[in-house]
Each structure stands twice: as structure tokens, then as C-alpha cells.
């Protein structure tokens, strides 16, 4: 019996991904693979386009210098935008990134798999900076 990879009831759209796009998307997912950066991006998404000073983002469990480093990585990928006013740097979600992030993070409550949290994940403390 042959196995058809597509469900006839689904509207499946096939697309091509260039080598350059594949590299860019891999870098985006690698960047978001760090829990602190993902938390920062979700925090900025919650602001719905409003700006926040880098020093005001302090609820991700790492030092302020580490927050600044992670924000810089997000900015380099084009996921966040920044504006400097004197010594203060303000960040906001990049144009179009919020809706894309919400689509990626959206789960169908009926079909979503239940993924248990890792034991001790809350107790492990801040992650060491990467790079």
C-alpha cells in the first residue's frame, strides 16, 4: 500500500527555499534556540510595537549586560530594531516579526501535543552566554 504524505483534506502549498534563505532561516532558528533570546522576543512582542529601554528588561533571569548581548544578537538577525537616545538604547519588535512569531507559537489546543517540562528546568539558574 502506498503512503501519501499529504492529507487530501488539507490545502498543502509546496514552496522552494533558496540556499541563501535556508541559511538565513537556520540562523534565525539558531538565534531563537536560546531560551533567554526567545523570552526577550516574546517580551517585546507583548509590547505590541512599543519601545522599551534595554535596562528596563530585567525579568529574564540574567545580568543586564547579558540582556544587552542577547538584544544585539536579535537586532543583528533583524528580529528587533533599536534606537539610541544618548546612552540609552530603546528596542522594539521588528516590522512584521510579531505576527510571524505569533503564527509560529500559536498552537491548536485540540491537536497540540502535551510537552512536559524538563525536571529542574526552573532550578538550573541563568544560562551561560553563548558565542
C-alpha positions as CSV (number, residue, x, y, z in Angstrom):
1,X,0.0,0.0,0.0
2,X,1.4,3.4,-0.9
3,X,1.6,6.1,1.7
4,X,0.5,9.6,0.5
5,X,2.4,12.2,2.5
6,X,-0.5,14.7,2.1
7,X,-3.9,14.5,3.6
8,X,-6.4,15.1,0.7
9,X,-8.5,17.3,3.0
10,X,-5.6,19.7,3.7
11,X,-4.7,22.6,1.4
12,X,-0.9,22.0,1.1
13,X,1.2,24.6,-0.5
14,X,4.6,23.5,-1.7
15,X,7.4,26.1,-1.9
16,X,11.0,26.3,-2.8
17,X,13.6,27.7,-0.4
18,X,16.8,29.1,-1.9
19,X,20.2,28.2,-0.3
20,X,20.6,31.7,1.0
21,X,17.1,31.7,2.5
22,X,17.8,28.3,4.1
23,X,21.0,29.7,5.7
24,X,19.1,32.8,7.0
25,X,16.2,30.7,8.4
26,X,18.7,28.3,10.1
27,X,20.4,31.3,11.7
28,X,17.0,32.7,12.9
29,X,16.1,29.4,14.5
30,X,19.6,29.1,16.0
31,X,19.2,32.6,17.4
32,X,15.8,31.7,18.9
33,X,17.1,28.4,20.2
34,X,18.4,30.2,23.2
35,X,15.7,30.4,25.9
36,X,16.8,33.9,27.0
37,X,16.6,35.4,23.5
38,X,13.2,33.7,22.9
39,X,11.9,35.2,26.2
40,X,13.2,38.6,25.2
41,X,11.5,38.4,21.8
42,X,8.2,37.3,23.4
43,X,8.5,40.1,25.9
44,X,9.0,42.6,23.1
45,X,6.0,41.1,21.2
46,X,3.8,41.6,24.3
47,X,4.6,45.4,24.0
48,X,2.8,45.4,20.5
49,X,5.4,47.7,18.9
50,X,6.1,49.9,21.9
51,X,9.7,50.7,22.7
52,X,11.4,49.7,25.9
53,X,14.8,50.7,27.2
54,X,17.3,47.8,27.4
55,X,17.9,48.5,31.1
56,X,14.1,48.1,31.8
57,X,14.1,44.5,30.5
58,X,15.2,42.6,33.6
59,X,12.8,39.7,34.1
60,X,14.6,37.1,32.1
61,X,16.9,35.8,34.8
62,X,20.3,37.0,33.5
63,X,22.5,40.1,34.1
64,X,21.8,43.3,32.3
65,X,25.0,43.0,30.3
66,X,23.8,39.6,29.1
67,X,20.4,41.0,28.2
68,X,22.2,43.7,26.1
69,X,24.2,41.0,24.3
70,X,21.1,38.9,23.5
71,X,19.3,42.0,22.3
72,X,22.2,42.8,20.0
73,X,22.0,39.2,18.5
74,X,18.3,39.7,17.9
75,X,19.0,43.0,16.2
76,X,21.7,41.5,14.0
77,X,19.1,39.0,12.8
78,X,16.6,41.8,12.0
79,X,14.2,40.5,14.6
80,X,14.3,43.7,16.7
81,X,15.0,47.3,16.0
82,X,16.8,49.7,18.2
83,X,17.1,53.5,18.6
84,X,19.8,55.2,20.7
85,X,19.0,58.3,22.7
86,X,22.2,59.5,24.4
87,X,23.4,56.5,26.4
88,X,20.0,54.7,26.5
89,X,19.2,52.2,23.8
90,X,15.5,51.5,23.1
91,X,14.3,48.3,21.5
92,X,11.1,47.2,19.8
93,X,9.9,44.3,17.8
94,X,11.0,44.4,14.1
95,X,8.4,45.2,11.5
96,X,6.3,42.1,10.7
97,X,8.1,39.9,13.2
98,X,5.4,40.0,15.8
99,X,2.7,38.4,13.5
100,X,5.2,35.8,12.3
101,X,6.2,34.9,15.8
102,X,2.6,34.6,16.9
103,X,1.8,32.3,14.0
104,X,4.8,30.1,14.9
105,X,3.9,30.0,18.6
106,X,0.2,29.5,18.0
107,X,-0.9,26.0,18.8
108,X,-4.3,24.4,18.1
109,X,-5.5,23.5,21.6
110,X,-7.2,20.3,20.4
111,X,-4.3,18.8,18.4
112,X,-1.4,20.3,20.3
113,X,0.9,17.7,21.9
114,X,1.5,18.0,25.6
115,X,5.2,18.5,26.1
116,X,6.2,18.0,29.7
117,X,8.7,20.5,31.2
118,X,12.1,19.2,32.0
119,X,12.6,18.4,35.6
120,X,14.7,21.0,37.4
121,X,14.4,23.5,34.5
122,X,13.4,26.3,36.8
123,X,16.1,25.5,39.3
124,X,19.0,25.4,36.8
125,X,19.7,29.2,37.1
126,X,20.7,31.5,34.3
127,X,22.2,30.0,31.2
128,X,25.8,30.9,30.3
129,X,26.2,33.3,27.4
130,X,26.9,31.6,24.0
131,X,29.2,32.9,21.2
